[in-house]
Amino acid sequence: MSFNTSKVRSAKYAFAGVNVSSLDLSNWNTKNMVDVTGMFYNSGASMINLSGWKVSSISDYSDMFANSSKLESINLRGWSTK
């Protein structure tokens, strides 16, 4: 399943408390995103793929992965801050 995320400004607590083994959000268009506060707060995921994200507009990463005790791997390969 694919979502058009090009106009998303906030992903605040979007996956908070979600109980899945892995999340692949590598195809998300994040160029307009500014807030990812608590995005994966208390998530049950052990692997999260955020590779290829454009993060130059994101200004708030507060508690993005807080209380995600099962998290073992985060793929941030190719993050672009430009």
N, C-alpha and C positions, 0 to 999 in steps of 0.2 A: 504494500500500500504506500502511496506517495502523497504527500501534502504540499501545497504551495505555501511556503513560509516566508516568502519574499517581503511581505508587508507586516510581519510580526515584529512588534516593538518590545514585547515583554514575554518571557517564558517563565516568569516568577512562579515557583512551586508547581510547574507543569507536570512533573513526574514524581512529586513528593509522595512517599508511601507506596509507590507502585511495586508490586511483588512479581517481578519477572527475572529470569536468569541473565538476560543480556538486552542491551538496547543499542541499535545501530541508527544513529542520527546523522551519519556522514553525508547524506544527500540534502540536508537542510540548508536553505539559503538564509544565512544569518547576517547579511550585510546591513540590515536596518535594525537589528536587535540591540537594545540598550541595557536590558535588565534580565539577569539570569539568577537572581537571588533565590536560594533554596531550590533550584530546579530539580535536583535529585535528592533532596532532603529525605532522610530515613528510607531511602530506596533499598529494595532487596536485590538489586542487580549486582552481579559479580563482575560484569564486563560492560563498559560503555564506550562506544566508538563515536567520537566527535571529530574525526579527521577531516581536514579540508575546510573547516569553518573559517569564515572571515570575521574576525573579532574586533576590528578597529573601532566600531561604534559602541561596543559593550563597555559600560562604565561601572556596573555593579555586579560583582561576582560573589557577594556576601553569602556565606553558608551554602554555596552551590552543591557541595558534596557532604555537608554536615550529617552526622549520624548514619551514614551509609556503611555500616559495619561489615557487610558482606562484599563490598567493592574490592576487587583484587587488581583490576586492569582498566586503565583509561587511555584510549588512543587519541592523542592530540597532534598526531603527525600532520604537517602541512598547515598548521594554524597560520593565518595571515593577519598581521597587525597593520597592514597598509591599506 
